[in-house]
Amino acid sequence: MCADVIVAEDDEKQAELVRRYLEREGHAVRIVGDGLAALDAVRHQEPDLLVLDVMMPRADGLDVVRVLRSENRELPVLMLTARSTEDDLLLGLDLGADDYMTKPYSPRELMARVRTLLRRTRRTAPVAEDPVLRVGALVVDPARHQVSVGGGAVECTPGEFRILAALAAGPDRVFSRQRLLEELHGFDRYISARTVDVHVMNLRKKIERAPRRPERLLTVFGVGYKLTDPAKATPRA
């Protein structure tokens, strides 16, 4: 599974280490040393994957992700950071990063995550035959990567979209956090269930009339989440 990968890392030794491991697996690698160069490289090269350090000159990794997602670029982004707090991790994911690793990290673990991101991206690449998923007024179109509620467009980050598409493919089915983590990352060794909770919280702000009293994206306490059609809900006495 050869891919074009951009590595945005201002630490030259770290960048060369990542390059060696990626090239060993057959990937074509381009290294850039700051955030603005990363944006320019993505716009011109349209890579299969961006490995992105958070702390960089000219524009940091969080700003890079924010700009890329505002441009509706859906390439997978794996963020690397020396910051280790949960708030930093969740901010990166909330902005649209697909995965997040804290330094120091194992190069073998990094390559495992790269393989997972590339497999998932190619497995879920839009095709004309992808069915449009409908749960009441909520419509998820995997082929066009579009979401709408009652005809109104809803903008979702890649992580939010994957969770919503998985739930919409099995309406009224309860999905555990572990199952939804697999949709996001393929494994959960270093990412907590809190990641899913944050995506769900953000989705509710976008698809619910009253996010604090959700009617579509429901919590099944002690189990996980499910997506349902509120029009079919049993009226309360």
Secondary structure as the mmCIF struct_conf table of DSSP 4:
data_model
#
loop_
_struct_conf.conf_type_id
_struct_conf.id
_struct_conf.beg_label_comp_id
_struct_conf.beg_label_asym_id
_struct_conf.beg_label_seq_id
_struct_conf.end_label_comp_id
_struct_conf.end_label_asym_id
_struct_conf.end_label_seq_id
STRN STRN1 ASP A 4 ALA A 8
BEND BEND1 ASP A 10 ASP A 10
HELX_RH_AL_P HELX_RH_AL_P1 GLU A 12 ARG A 24
TURN_TY1_P TURN_TY1_P1 GLU A 25 GLY A 26
STRN STRN2 ALA A 28 VAL A 32
BEND BEND2 ASP A 34 ASP A 34
HELX_RH_AL_P HELX_RH_AL_P2 GLY A 35 GLN A 45
BEND BEND3 ASP A 48 ASP A 48
STRN STRN3 LEU A 49 ASP A 53
BEND BEND4 VAL A 54 MET A 55
BEND BEND5 PRO A 57 ALA A 59
HELX_RH_AL_P HELX_RH_AL_P3 GLY A 61 SER A 70
TURN_TY1_P TURN_TY1_P2 GLU A 71 ASN A 72
STRN STRN4 VAL A 77 THR A 81
BEND BEND6 ALA A 82 ALA A 82
HELX_RH_AL_P HELX_RH_AL_P4 GLU A 86 LEU A 95
TURN_TY1_P TURN_TY1_P3 GLY A 96 GLY A 96
BEND BEND7 ASP A 98 ASP A 98
STRN STRN5 ASP A 99 THR A 102
BEND BEND8 LYS A 103 PRO A 104
HELX_RH_AL_P HELX_RH_AL_P5 PRO A 107 ARG A 123
TURN_TY1_P TURN_TY1_P4 THR A 124 THR A 124
TURN_TY1_P TURN_TY1_P5 ALA A 128 GLU A 129
HELX_LH_PP_P HELX_LH_PP_P1 ASP A 130 VAL A 132
STRN STRN6 LEU A 133 VAL A 135
TURN_TY1_P TURN_TY1_P6 GLY A 136 ALA A 137
STRN STRN7 LEU A 138 ASP A 141
TURN_TY1_P TURN_TY1_P7 PRO A 142 HIS A 145
STRN STRN8 GLN A 146 VAL A 149
TURN_TY1_P TURN_TY1_P8 GLY A 150 GLY A 151
STRN STRN9 GLY A 152 VAL A 154
HELX_RH_AL_P HELX_RH_AL_P6 PRO A 158 ALA A 168
TURN_TY1_P TURN_TY1_P9 ALA A 169 ALA A 169
BEND BEND9 GLY A 170 GLY A 170
TURN_TY1_P TURN_TY1_P10 PRO A 171 ASP A 172
STRN STRN10 PHE A 175 SER A 176
HELX_RH_AL_P HELX_RH_AL_P7 ARG A 177 LEU A 184
TURN_TY1_P TURN_TY1_P11 HIS A 185 HIS A 185
BEND BEND10 GLY A 186 GLY A 186
BEND BEND11 ARG A 189 TYR A 190
TURN_TY1_P TURN_TY1_P12 ALA A 193 ALA A 193
HELX_RH_AL_P HELX_RH_AL_P8 ARG A 194 ILE A 207
BEND BEND12 ARG A 209 ALA A 210
TURN_TY1_P TURN_TY1_P13 PRO A 211 ARG A 212
BEND BEND13 ARG A 213 ARG A 213
BEND BEND14 GLU A 215 ARG A 216
STRN STRN11 LEU A 217 VAL A 220
TURN_TY1_P TURN_TY1_P14 PHE A 221 VAL A 223
STRN STRN12 GLY A 224 LEU A 227
HELX_RH_3T_P HELX_RH_3T_P1 PRO A 230 LYS A 232
BEND BEND15 ALA A 233 ALA A 233
HELX_LH_PP_P HELX_LH_PP_P2 THR A 234 ARG A 236
#
